[in-house]
Amino acid sequence: MNYRHAYHAGNFADCMKHALLVWLVEALARKPAPFFVLDTHAGAGHYDLNAVPAARTMEAKGGILRLLDTVSAKEGALSPYLSLVRRLGLYPGSPSIIEAILRPDDRLTCCELHPEDAAELRHLFAHNPAVSVHRRDAWEALRGLLPPKQKRALILIDPPFEDPNEFSNLPKGLALGHSRFRTGVFVAWYPIKRLAQVRQFLTAMRDSGIRDIVTAEFLLREPLDPTRLNGCGLLVINPPYQFETAAAAILTSLLDAIGTGEPGQGIAVTRLADE
Ligand SMILES: C[S@@+](CC[C@H](N)C(=O)[O-])C[C@H]1O[C@@H](n2cnc3c(N)ncnc32)[C@H](O)[C@@H]1O
């Protein structure tokens, strides 16, 4: 396991994922019944952007640091995400973002395989009985932890994509999770480097027989160079009401703030499978 999220925390792809995640978890929190969140690839939970890993890559400069510098606190579509980041202080990873939105009866389970990140995560949430942390394989957790006892759930699948098979693991993991809990909101992040891999993944999902799938994609440039992270996408199964409209507004604001102006930059919110 070579991937450490600390080197990439706060980059444009993290901001894209987290800005949409905030909207999605808040959408669950709008209804009174308690919900469960499973964060299958949780990372360390929060990151010091001034410490060596993040400072070495400086990826956050083109992401969260630019957003915090240039987007006013009142900016519409990004405001829930940015006010949460400002409120939490230390730059939050997905578990901290989710924890901040939970209500007293909601629950979060985080899985993380890297021993140091799992230990940090455990320490971070030691005080909060609503959050459990497992040093456990994400793909196995989709079988073991679903269905939850709550009737509503969001499952975030955010693999590091260091394994060349990750693009084929993802449809299998989504199919497994969905077969265990058909009404769950499944959210999977994917990188846009080599377009052929992305197309193959989306075709597999379109052909999976799973209904109600939407993708939200953010491109910094036309994906011509497969060695670069040209953009990223979030695939959502069973998206909450009005996700497509909200995602378009969030990604448009994000592009206005951190777009590079390179040819081919843009956003796309696409319905992959009907309800
Ligand atoms: C992209 S990072 C997660 C970032 C986090 N979701 C966030 O948004 O803040 C992916 C994480 O998955 C962990 N990981 C890799 N393979 C895993 C597996 N099979 N099961 C659980 N965790 C895994 C890595 O150690 C890494 O911390």
The ligand as a MOL file (V3000), in Angstrom:
LIG
                    3D

  0  0  0     0  0            999 V3000
M  V30 BEGIN CTAB
M  V30 COUNTS 27 29 0 0 0
M  V30 BEGIN ATOM
M  V30 1 C -8.3890 8.2830 -1.8320 0
M  V30 2 S -7.9610 7.7930 -0.2370 0 CHG=1
M  V30 3 C -9.3920 8.1350 0.7170 0
M  V30 4 C -9.6770 9.5780 0.9520 0
M  V30 5 C -10.8930 9.8380 1.7940 0
M  V30 6 N -12.0520 9.0800 1.3190 0
M  V30 7 C -11.2390 11.3100 1.7790 0
M  V30 8 O -12.0130 11.7510 0.9110 0
M  V30 9 O -10.7580 12.0370 2.6610 0 CHG=-1
M  V30 10 C -8.0440 6.0530 -0.3210 0
M  V30 11 C -7.7310 5.3410 0.9970 0
M  V30 12 O -8.0790 3.9600 0.8420 0
M  V30 13 C -7.1570 3.1750 1.5760 0
M  V30 14 N -7.2640 1.8160 0.9900 0
M  V30 15 C -6.6580 1.3050 -0.1090 0
M  V30 16 N -7.1070 0.0820 -0.3810 0
M  V30 17 C -8.0400 -0.2120 0.5650 0
M  V30 18 C -8.8950 -1.3340 0.8130 0
M  V30 19 N -8.8740 -2.4060 0.0040 0
M  V30 20 N -9.7250 -1.2840 1.8590 0
M  V30 21 C -9.7600 -0.1960 2.6950 0
M  V30 22 N -8.9740 0.9000 2.5150 0
M  V30 23 C -8.1370 0.8950 1.4660 0
M  V30 24 C -5.8390 3.8900 1.3820 0
M  V30 25 O -4.9420 3.5590 2.4180 0
M  V30 26 C -6.2680 5.3520 1.3880 0
M  V30 27 O -6.1590 5.8960 2.6780 0
M  V30 END ATOM
M  V30 BEGIN BOND
M  V30 1 1 1 2
M  V30 2 1 2 3
M  V30 3 1 2 10
M  V30 4 1 3 4
M  V30 5 1 4 5
M  V30 6 1 5 6
M  V30 7 1 5 7
M  V30 8 2 7 8
M  V30 9 1 7 9
M  V30 10 1 10 11
M  V30 11 1 11 12
M  V30 12 1 11 26
M  V30 13 1 12 13
M  V30 14 1 13 14
M  V30 15 1 13 24
M  V30 16 1 14 15
M  V30 17 1 14 23
M  V30 18 2 15 16
M  V30 19 1 16 17
M  V30 20 1 17 18
M  V30 21 2 17 23
M  V30 22 1 18 19
M  V30 23 2 18 20
M  V30 24 1 20 21
M  V30 25 2 21 22
M  V30 26 1 22 23
M  V30 27 1 24 25
M  V30 28 1 24 26
M  V30 29 1 26 27
M  V30 END BOND
M  V30 END CTAB
M  END
